[in-house]
Amino acid sequence: MEVMILMKDQVAKLYDELSGEYNFFAPVKEKGYVAYRKISNPKEIELNYFNSKIPPKEILFPQMEVLFEFKTDGKNVIEIEDRKDLDEKNILFGIRPCDAHSFDLLEKFFAFGDFQDEIFLKKRENSLIIGIGCNSPKSTCFCTSVEGHPFQKDDMDIFLVDLGDKYLVEGISDKGNNLIQQLSWLSKASKADTIKAKELAKKAEDLITTKLDLTNTSQILESNFGNEIWKEVSENCLGCGSCTFLCPTCTCFDVIDENDQYENRGRRIRIWDTCQFCLYTLHTSGHNPRDNNIERCRNRILHKFSYYPLNYDLIGCVGCGRCIQVCPVNNDLRTIINKINNIKPKEEENVSV
Amino acid sequence: MSNPYIPMLTTVKNIVSENKVNDIKTLELEFKKEEDYNKFNYIPGQFAEISLIGKGECPIGIASSPTEEGSIQFTIKKMGTVTSEFQNCNIGDVVGVRGPFGNGWPIEEMKGKDIVVIGGGFAFSTLRSLVIYLLNEKHRKDYKKITVIYGNRDSGEVLYRNVLEEWKKYDDIEVVLTIDREEEEWKEKVGFVAPIVKEVGPSSNNAVAVVCGPPIMIKTTIAVLEDLNFNDEQILNSLEMRMKCGIGKCGRCNIGNKFVCIDGPVFSLAELKKLPNEY
């Protein structure tokens, strides 16, 4: 497939051409932050941004989502209505490589086991990701330590590189290549353009200074459930849950029923939940398997760096750094990983009941 | 692929108040659509997510046995929001059911063995399912001696009294009932479950012990079973955990990398010893 060029002033044209067939999601400015939103005017698109505060997982797994709707006769349900919007096609424009990789993790998680989450998986199947490389990663970025790269394109359908006043456009998947063919007005990239893109990739990689070695982390975690390190790690945690709510790979949710006040109808919804909250695991009997901060902080780390590798053979972290940026007490995941890696074998304890 | 969060609809066919305090009820549910009933293939020990749509959903063990055809039963104690709502159910009300979920009792591996069923309090529901299944004429020959030891705080808390009376009429099952303190007119055993298990002294030879109840009962009973030479593979537990989805997605019922909803709720003691102590 040939590499093409999209001029930045042609993004509106791209939107106009695709917005009939697709819901077009793109980065926009919202309350001082960048967020991925379904846009209705290409002028809303923010092209100069680092990344969104809330990860774009919210497009396919929103903070609040209807599972189904129902009608009642005042007491009993008389009709259940399934979601009807899952076949709509989506373009996800301007997704960063770390977040694009998170979609791959989310897909594997929601498809795992005997029960598939149709709601997520159908939306994922009907979405086309136009991702973009990161020319200037921030100090909190560590994608290269978790099998990623600021120019990683595997998890995208189309990959863009910001060349100043234009984008280099590369088709990655069949879906992406077909779409590029549809856009006959794209011009061809020159050799100089592709060389510049390569230079930018190298420069971006060099900008990521954090280097974590995760080779043995999962193994160390398996035998250090009872280690003293967890006290240290959780000591100043406030349990606010921000790290999990803004994590592109966190998937936990609560389920509740909502009823309309004046009409005999309602909906069962799921809303994001977090393992950092005490209520998350509290039994009705009052018993709580993860009653304190130590256990809850440990669960977050183990889920991403031990349970994910054990269950899905993947690291449950994409190195976006949001949890580091947002933590009100500056708990840094990279420091925690280094502490784990430094646990000396003699300190290792066996898991005991 | 279909939306796994949409429940099948059933109607309440019968309601039985199970205890003197009247906070435990058994609901018998009939599926509205026959195809839903036919799809609901379960084994003892599995659970379902049942809901009063508009009020909420909760995971409850299936109290009926698949051999009791035509309907399914759930025994619900008033505990939280949804289970409290269930106490106000009337015959004819609509109940949503998703499931069956979880692994259930390993009825295949239990074949050819003595089965020791030990229950405490209202955790007896999936044990009711198991014993009725084992006693069914189609299955009885597959299993050897059946011993049931069932303990409660007081006589008013004993669930499934009619079924227990019936079991006592069988000559191929030993049923031992106990309550914590002596009461007038109580002719069965008195004492906690663990010492009664010791007194009954089931043989561990080619046997499986199935234990359900409050944590302290489980702990003390396991110690007795170990004294009786039951090994970790021969002791089975069914765990409870806060759950929302029942299908391994909502996250909260994990013990280490296992989910109670899809990897359990039944675990052998050997399996539990490999997991972190977080349940």
Chai-1 contact restraints between the chains, C-beta under 6 A:
chainA,res_idxA,chainB,res_idxB,connection_type,confidence,min_distance_angstrom,max_distance_angstrom,comment,restraint_id
A,L67,B,Y5,contact,1.0,0.0,6.0,A-B,restraint_1
A,F68,B,I6,contact,1.0,0.0,6.0,A-B,restraint_2
A,F70,B,I53,contact,1.0,0.0,6.0,A-B,restraint_3
A,T72,B,G54,contact,1.0,0.0,6.0,A-B,restraint_4
A,N76,B,D93,contact,1.0,0.0,6.0,A-B,restraint_5
A,N76,B,V94,contact,1.0,0.0,6.0,A-B,restraint_6
A,V77,B,I53,contact,1.0,0.0,6.0,A-B,restraint_7
A,V77,B,V94,contact,1.0,0.0,6.0,A-B,restraint_8
A,I80,B,I6,contact,1.0,0.0,6.0,A-B,restraint_9
A,D82,B,N3,contact,1.0,0.0,6.0,A-B,restraint_10
A,G113,B,G248,contact,1.0,0.0,6.0,A-B,restraint_11
A,G113,B,I262,contact,1.0,0.0,6.0,A-B,restraint_12
A,F115,B,P4,contact,1.0,0.0,6.0,A-B,restraint_13
A,F115,B,I247,contact,1.0,0.0,6.0,A-B,restraint_14
A,Q116,B,M1,contact,1.0,0.0,6.0,A-B,restraint_15
A,D117,B,K249,contact,1.0,0.0,6.0,A-B,restraint_16
A,E118,B,M1,contact,1.0,0.0,6.0,A-B,restraint_17
A,E118,B,S2,contact,1.0,0.0,6.0,A-B,restraint_18
A,E118,B,N3,contact,1.0,0.0,6.0,A-B,restraint_19
A,F225,B,P276,contact,1.0,0.0,6.0,A-B,restraint_20
A,C252,B,G251,contact,1.0,0.0,6.0,A-B,restraint_21
A,F253,B,C250,contact,1.0,0.0,6.0,A-B,restraint_22
A,D254,B,K244,contact,1.0,0.0,6.0,A-B,restraint_23
A,V255,B,K244,contact,1.0,0.0,6.0,A-B,restraint_24
A,D257,B,G54,contact,1.0,0.0,6.0,A-B,restraint_25
A,D257,B,G56,contact,1.0,0.0,6.0,A-B,restraint_26
A,N259,B,G54,contact,1.0,0.0,6.0,A-B,restraint_27
A,G266,B,G54,contact,1.0,0.0,6.0,A-B,restraint_28
A,Y280,B,R252,contact,1.0,0.0,6.0,A-B,restraint_29
A,T281,B,R242,contact,1.0,0.0,6.0,A-B,restraint_30
A,T281,B,R252,contact,1.0,0.0,6.0,A-B,restraint_31
A,H283,B,R242,contact,1.0,0.0,6.0,A-B,restraint_32
A,T284,B,M79,contact,1.0,0.0,6.0,A-B,restraint_33
A,T284,B,G80,contact,1.0,0.0,6.0,A-B,restraint_34
A,P289,B,E278,contact,1.0,0.0,6.0,A-B,restraint_35
A,P289,B,Y279,contact,1.0,0.0,6.0,A-B,restraint_36
A,Y307,B,N257,contact,1.0,0.0,6.0,A-B,restraint_37
A,L310,B,N257,contact,1.0,0.0,6.0,A-B,restraint_38
A,N311,B,N257,contact,1.0,0.0,6.0,A-B,restraint_39
A,V351,B,P276,contact,1.0,0.0,6.0,A-B,restraint_40
A,V353,B,K273,contact,1.0,0.0,6.0,A-B,restraint_41
A,V353,B,N277,contact,1.0,0.0,6.0,A-B,restraint_42
